[in-house]
Amino acid sequence: MSTSIEQNSTFTQNSTGSNNPPTELSFITPESYVGFETITSQIESKLVRRGFQFNIMCVGYSGLGKSSFINTLFSSYLKEGAESESGSSVDHIVPKTTEISTKAFRLKEGKVKLNVNLIDTPGFGDQINNKKQWEPIVKHIKEQYSLYLRKELTANRERNIKDSRVHCVLYFLPPNLNNGLSELDIITLKKLSEISNVIPIISKADTLTKAELQLYKKVVQKEFELLHLNLYPHDLSDIYSDDEEDDDSQNELAKLAPFAIISSNNVLEGTKIRNNDKTNDIIKVEDPNVCEFVFLREFLIRSNLQDLIETTSIVHYENFRAKQLIALKETSSKK
């Protein structure tokens, strides 16, 4: 059987007689069907059976609607241990807690199962002295890296290590037109963006007029720039896509940060409209003329969910892992 070859490659032998790698890559098209193109469907089938893990942390002052936003984002009233089938709802709203905690959920959409760990950070910024409020949050993120590293380094490690690493931090900013970022916002954003994927959000955007909101966004964006914050996406070229139009749309979405959002726990029956919890005014959360929720959902879930998971693993976790292994080596050499 003959084949078509676009480029030739040759093996050369060195002085020891061993073969060197080919100097050029040969492109060959088999004349009959082999079947290796099914590898993508094989991978997809395996991943669908296993399900996907996404760990998301919400950070921000109390009363900014963090729980309401999560319910809106996943179109469910989330309850620990509950499985939300497509088209169904779950009974209870995410409860307010008194300490950093992780609640586990399983959502199902079509054949895809998404296991979500929601990390809540209640009490953030509510103390008289807020100087060290970021420490338990940073500690929690690093502890998850450390836990994963310990499992990874065991002699008989699990085939599929349970992943509790934080893939995304949603940082909620208050709609405060008179002030930009607070000192607590600045130090927390700096610390978190060094070790995780941080996406900033302006909550309760309906409390500002359109003109006020645009002004506030410009002020905050300028502060992000002056502070050299390494917010997600860290490098727009890392958002992998072979389609230039896709890249352009992703760039435009990223430029919207901080995303101005509105969320609520109330849903008008049979529609995608939500009620404002306090004023009872009708709010079309998915109307882009009202807020940027649809753009945030597109950016976070529909376009970059896998990239957030991969970036956590190959960037933030690898940085942590390298530092830990170097420290371990230095400690061993001193003994």
Beta strands, then each sheet from edge to edge (+ up, - down):
strand 1: 4-5
strand 2: 28-29
strand 3: 52-59
strand 4: 83-84
strand 5: 101-109
strand 6: 112-120
strand 7: 168-173
strand 8: 198-202
strand 9: 259-260
strand 10: 266-267
strand 11: 274-275
strand 12: 282-283
sheet 1: 1+ 2-
sheet 2: 4+ 5+ 6- 3- 7- 8- 9-
sheet 3: 10+ 11- 12+
end
